[in-house]
Amino acid sequence: MTLEGKVAIVTGSSRGIGKAIAKAFAVEGAKVLINYASNDEAAKKIKEELVSMGCTVEIFKASVEKESEVKALFEQVDTLFGRIDILVNNAGITRDALILRMTESQWDEVIDVNLKAAFLCSKEAAKRMIKQKSGRIINISSVIGQIGNPGQANYSASKSGLFGLTKSLAKELGSRGILVNSIAPGYIVTDMTSGLSDEIRNKLLSSIALGRLGTPEDVAEVALWLANSANYVTGQIISVNGGMF
């Protein structure tokens, strides 16, 4: 088990990509704190599943765009496990609208959850990782942050912002033994993509070299590599998009 003895927090991990990453880490021996914002039932279900497999998993409800709740999240990991080795900033939402129709609240909500939360969580993680002189921070961005998309100015801006955050933190924290990288998934089969029409889906498939949408597990495999093996990789944006561009 490659992550045995390690402690990980994965934000927004009761479903989708976050859930797959949390599961991959737990199966590899990490003690995992699953963070979620609202779906109590889903969080309890994934905890029960992993505990039944012999994994060490806890859940903690927190809106990670709120500083007070982020502090409570990290205080919980201190109490439960006494350290933090891996942080995955995965929490994300969409509030799509064309720019002329997008409201200020739609803009602010997406920027807060997708970008501000990563800043707040990384700050708390860094405090602890600096003392340990080791740690890994992984920011889950998106192909939309690389290429843009009509109706998603807020989402694209938030995901592009993660690239800058990643590169800056990599330079700030590298001398302390902390590696910071970002994964930019392409179109992955999750709740976010479940509403795509057949026309849009077929158009997407024609632009993907592998001819299929990705799975959350495809992303989790890369996260696992960054969390464990990639000892000389930092400040990088790793595309997981099946050869989309």
GINOR-V978230 format. One record per residue. RES is the residue in one small letter. SS is DSSP state (hx for helix, st for strand, lp for the rest). PSI is psi in degrees with one decimal (NA if undefined). BURIAL is b if it has 16 or more other C-alpha atoms within 10 Angstrom, else e. Layout:
res & ss & psi & burial
RES & SS & PSI & BURIAL
RES & SS & PSI & BURIAL
//
This chain:
res & ss & psi & burial
m & lp & 111.3 & e
t & lp & -20.8 & e
l & lp & 17.8 & b
e & lp & 130.1 & e
g & lp & -8.8 & e
k & lp & 154.3 & b
v & st & 132.1 & b
a & st & 142.8 & b
i & st & 130.5 & b
v & st & 114.5 & b
t & lp & 149.6 & b
g & lp & 48.0 & b
s & lp & 24.8 & b
s & lp & -7.3 & b
r & lp & 171.2 & b
g & hx & -141.2 & b
i & hx & -43.1 & b
g & hx & -42.3 & b
k & hx & -43.9 & b
a & hx & -39.4 & b
i & hx & -46.6 & b
a & hx & -42.1 & b
k & hx & -44.3 & b
a & hx & -42.9 & b
f & hx & -44.5 & b
a & hx & -42.1 & b
v & hx & -30.8 & b
e & lp & 10.9 & b
g & lp & -4.2 & b
a & lp & 150.2 & b
k & st & 121.3 & b
v & st & 130.9 & b
l & st & 112.2 & b
i & st & 119.0 & b
n & st & 142.6 & b
y & st & 162.2 & b
a & lp & -30.8 & b
s & lp & -31.3 & e
n & lp & 84.2 & e
d & hx & -42.7 & e
e & hx & -43.6 & e
a & hx & -40.9 & e
a & hx & -43.8 & b
k & hx & -36.9 & e
k & hx & -45.7 & e
i & hx & -34.4 & b
k & hx & -46.8 & b
e & hx & -40.9 & e
e & hx & -45.9 & e
l & hx & -37.3 & b
v & hx & -37.4 & e
s & hx & -20.5 & e
m & lp & 2.2 & e
g & lp & 11.5 & e
c & lp & 157.7 & b
t & lp & 108.2 & b
v & st & 137.0 & b
e & st & 159.8 & b
i & st & 150.6 & b
f & st & 123.0 & b
k & st & 123.1 & b
a & lp & 139.9 & b
s & lp & 106.3 & b
v & lp & 2.1 & b
e & lp & -0.3 & b
k & lp & 122.0 & e
e & hx & -41.7 & b
s & hx & -37.3 & e
e & hx & -31.0 & e
v & hx & -43.9 & b
k & hx & -41.3 & b
a & hx & -37.2 & e
l & hx & -47.0 & b
f & hx & -30.0 & b
e & hx & -34.0 & e
q & hx & -42.2 & b
v & hx & -33.5 & b
d & hx & -45.2 & e
t & hx & -43.9 & e
l & hx & -44.1 & e
f & hx & -17.6 & b
g & lp & 2.4 & e
r & lp & 170.5 & b
i & lp & 121.6 & b
d & lp & -31.1 & b
i & st & 129.5 & b
l & st & 127.1 & b
v & st & 112.2 & b
n & st & 93.7 & b
n & lp & -22.5 & b
a & lp & 131.8 & b
g & lp & 151.5 & b
i & lp & 167.0 & e
t & lp & 147.8 & b
r & lp & 74.4 & b
d & lp & 141.4 & b
a & lp & 147.1 & b
l & lp & 151.4 & e
i & lp & -36.1 & e
l & lp & -18.0 & e
r & lp & -9.3 & e
m & lp & 130.2 & b
t & lp & 162.8 & e
e & hx & -37.5 & e
s & hx & -36.4 & e
q & hx & -41.6 & b
w & hx & -52.2 & b
d & hx & -41.5 & e
e & hx & -43.8 & b
v & hx & -44.1 & b
i & hx & -40.4 & b
d & hx & -50.6 & b
v & hx & -40.8 & b
n & hx & -29.5 & b
l & hx & -52.1 & b
k & hx & -39.6 & b
a & hx & -38.9 & b
a & hx & -39.0 & b
f & hx & -49.4 & b
l & hx & -44.7 & b
c & hx & -40.0 & b
s & hx & -38.2 & b
k & hx & -47.0 & e
e & hx & -40.9 & b
a & hx & -42.6 & b
a & hx & -38.3 & b
k & hx & -41.8 & e
r & hx & -40.6 & b
m & hx & -34.0 & b
i & hx & -40.3 & b
k & hx & -35.0 & e
q & hx & -20.2 & e
k & lp & 33.8 & e
s & lp & 157.3 & b
g & st & 162.6 & b
r & st & 130.6 & b
i & st & 127.7 & b
i & st & 119.2 & b
n & st & 123.9 & b
i & st & 107.9 & b
s & lp & -137.6 & b
s & lp & 152.6 & b
v & lp & -27.6 & b
i & hx & -26.4 & b
g & hx & -18.3 & b
q & hx & -34.8 & b
i & hx & -11.6 & e
g & lp & 168.8 & b
n & lp & 133.7 & e
p & lp & 136.4 & e
g & lp & 2.8 & b
q & lp & 39.8 & b
a & hx & -40.8 & b
n & hx & -46.5 & b
y & hx & -46.3 & b
s & hx & -44.4 & b
a & hx & -40.9 & b
s & hx & -40.2 & b
k & hx & -33.9 & b
s & hx & -38.2 & b
g & hx & -32.6 & b
l & hx & -30.1 & b
f & hx & -47.3 & b
g & hx & -41.5 & e
l & hx & -45.2 & b
t & hx & -50.5 & b
k & hx & -38.8 & b
s & hx & -45.2 & e
l & hx & -33.9 & b
a & hx & -40.0 & b
k & hx & -35.2 & e
e & hx & -39.5 & e
l & hx & -7.8 & b
g & hx & -38.9 & b
s & hx & -14.0 & e
r & hx & 9.9 & b
g & lp & 18.9 & b
i & st & 124.6 & b
l & st & 135.7 & b
v & st & 121.2 & b
n & st & 166.5 & b
s & st & 142.5 & b
i & st & 131.8 & b
a & st & 89.5 & b
p & st & 150.1 & b
g & lp & -141.3 & b
y & lp & 114.5 & b
i & st & 144.8 & b
v & lp & 97.4 & b
t & lp & -178.4 & e
d & lp & -32.1 & e
m & lp & -31.1 & e
t & lp & -1.5 & e
s & lp & -23.0 & e
g & lp & 5.2 & e
l & lp & 136.8 & e
s & lp & 161.3 & e
d & hx & -36.1 & e
e & hx & -47.0 & e
i & hx & -41.1 & e
r & hx & -45.3 & b
n & hx & -37.2 & e
k & hx & -41.5 & e
l & hx & -45.0 & e
l & hx & -34.1 & b
s & hx & -18.7 & e
s & lp & -1.3 & e
i & lp & 122.3 & b
a & lp & -37.2 & e
l & lp & -7.8 & e
g & lp & 22.4 & e
r & lp & 157.6 & b
l & lp & 155.0 & b
g & st & 170.4 & b
t & lp & 157.2 & b
p & hx & -32.3 & b
e & hx & -30.9 & b
d & hx & -40.1 & b
v & hx & -39.8 & b
a & hx & -35.6 & b
e & hx & -39.2 & e
v & hx & -40.7 & b
a & hx & -39.9 & b
l & hx & -41.0 & b
w & hx & -45.9 & e
l & hx & -32.3 & b
a & hx & -19.7 & b
n & hx & -53.4 & e
s & lp & -26.0 & e
a & lp & 73.8 & e
n & lp & -14.9 & e
y & lp & 33.3 & e
v & lp & 117.9 & e
t & lp & 150.6 & b
g & lp & 20.3 & b
q & lp & 150.5 & b
i & st & 113.5 & b
i & st & 115.2 & b
s & st & 130.7 & b
v & st & 79.3 & b
n & lp & 13.0 & b
g & lp & 19.4 & b
g & lp & 38.0 & e
m & lp & -34.4 & b
f & lp & NA & e
//
